[in-house]
Amino acid sequence: MRIVLLWDMPDEIMLVVGYPSTVLYRNQVGGVVCYQGELEGILSPVDLSRDTIERIQKCPYPQGREGITPEIADTPEIADTIDGLLAAAPGGQFLKVDRTRLDESWEAWVYVSIDSPDSPIPTLFGPYFGSIFGFGATHGVLTWLNSD
């Protein structure tokens, strides 16, 4: 297995599409805990504005604990906030927080459901303005620099 460490990536939000690529992407996540989230897949940019990126990064993630549900995090519904921000961004509308994996998500490591075109042929117009093609409905993770 090949490993790519994302600890020094640019201050953006990236998408790891779960896929049997033999490449494992690993990032430090969870705030001060510095847990190492990892997923085998393909790394892709996500076209989000600086404001949207900052608002996702500044959600009230629990420090030192896994899980972003109100029951675990004792915070407002982070998943609803992220979904609203993604839905309002043309380049993020193909992503939604994976509600079956809320208890496994951390700050800087949020599991998502992906709805990309089945066709591998990119188009420049659309209703789809995402960055990946040919994956169809699948899963992945949104990741960014950890706040530790």
C-alpha positions in Angstrom: 0.0 0.0 0.0 1.3 3.5 -0.9 0.7 6.3 1.7 0.3 10.0 1.1 0.4 12.2 4.1 -1.8 15.3 3.9 -0.5 17.1 6.9 1.1 19.9 4.8 -1.6 20.3 2.2 -2.7 23.9 1.2 -5.4 25.5 3.3 -8.2 24.2 1.2 -10.8 21.4 1.6 -9.9 18.3 -0.3 -12.0 15.2 -1.1 -10.7 11.7 -0.8 -13.0 9.5 -3.0 -13.1 6.0 -1.6 -11.7 3.8 -4.3 -9.5 0.7 -4.5 -6.4 2.7 -5.8 -3.8 1.1 -3.5 -3.0 4.6 -2.3 -3.8 5.4 1.4 -4.4 9.1 2.2 -3.7 10.0 5.8 -4.3 13.2 7.7 -4.0 14.4 11.3 -7.5 15.2 12.5 -9.5 15.8 15.6 -7.9 19.0 16.9 -5.4 18.5 19.7 -5.8 14.7 19.6 -4.1 14.6 16.2 -5.8 11.3 15.4 -4.7 9.9 12.0 -7.7 9.5 9.7 -7.0 7.4 6.6 -8.9 6.2 3.6 -7.8 4.4 0.4 -8.9 6.3 -2.6 -8.3 9.2 -5.0 -7.6 12.7 -4.0 -9.6 15.5 -5.6 -10.0 19.2 -5.1 -13.4 20.7 -4.2 -14.3 24.0 -5.8 -15.4 26.0 -2.8 -15.1 29.7 -2.0 -12.8 30.9 0.7 -15.8 31.9 2.8 -17.4 28.5 2.5 -14.1 26.8 3.4 -13.6 28.9 6.5 -17.2 28.4 7.6 -16.8 24.6 7.3 -13.5 24.7 9.2 -14.9 26.9 11.9 -17.9 24.6 12.8 -17.9 23.8 16.6 -16.2 20.4 16.3 -15.6 18.7 19.6 -11.9 18.9 20.6 -10.4 15.6 21.4 -13.5 13.5 20.6 -14.7 11.5 17.6 -18.2 12.2 16.4 -20.1 15.2 15.2 -23.6 14.4 16.2 -25.4 16.6 18.8 -25.5 13.7 21.2 -21.8 13.1 21.0 -20.5 16.6 20.4 -23.0 18.4 22.6 -23.1 21.1 19.8 -25.5 22.2 17.1 -26.0 19.9 14.2 -22.7 20.3 12.4 -23.8 18.0 9.5 -26.8 20.2 8.7 -24.5 23.3 8.6 -22.0 21.6 6.3 -24.8 20.3 4.0 -26.2 23.8 3.8 -22.8 25.3 2.9 -22.2 22.5 0.3 -25.6 22.9 -1.3 -25.1 26.6 -1.7 -21.8 26.2 -3.5 -22.1 25.0 -7.2 -18.8 23.0 -6.8 -20.0 21.3 -3.7 -23.6 20.3 -4.5 -22.6 16.7 -5.4 -21.6 16.1 -1.7 -23.6 15.5 1.4 -22.5 14.5 4.9 -22.8 10.8 5.3 -25.3 10.5 8.2 -24.4 6.8 8.7 -20.8 7.8 9.7 -21.4 10.9 11.9 -19.9 9.1 14.9 -16.7 8.4 13.0 -16.2 11.9 11.7 -13.8 14.4 13.3 -12.7 18.0 12.8 -10.8 17.9 9.5 -12.2 14.5 8.6 -15.9 14.4 7.6 -17.4 11.4 5.8 -19.5 12.3 2.8 -21.8 10.7 0.2 -20.8 11.5 -3.3 -23.2 11.8 -6.3 -21.0 12.2 -9.4 -21.9 11.5 -13.0 -21.5 7.8 -14.1 -20.0 9.1 -17.4 -16.2 9.7 -17.3 -16.6 12.5 -19.8 -16.3 16.0 -18.2 -18.7 18.7 -19.3 -18.3 22.4 -18.8 -22.0 23.2 -18.3 -24.6 21.6 -16.4 -26.4 21.0 -13.6 -23.3 19.2 -12.3 -20.3 21.4 -11.4 -18.3 18.9 -9.4 -14.6 17.9 -9.9 -15.0 14.2 -10.4 -16.5 12.1 -13.2 -17.2 8.4 -13.7 -17.5 7.4 -10.1 -21.4 7.5 -9.8 -22.8 7.3 -6.3 -20.0 6.5 -3.8 -18.5 7.6 -0.5 -15.5 9.6 0.6 -14.2 12.1 3.1 -13.7 15.9 3.2 -10.4 16.8 4.8 -8.4 19.9 5.6 -5.6 21.1 7.8 -6.1 20.1 11.4 -6.4 23.0 14.0 -4.0 21.4 16.5 
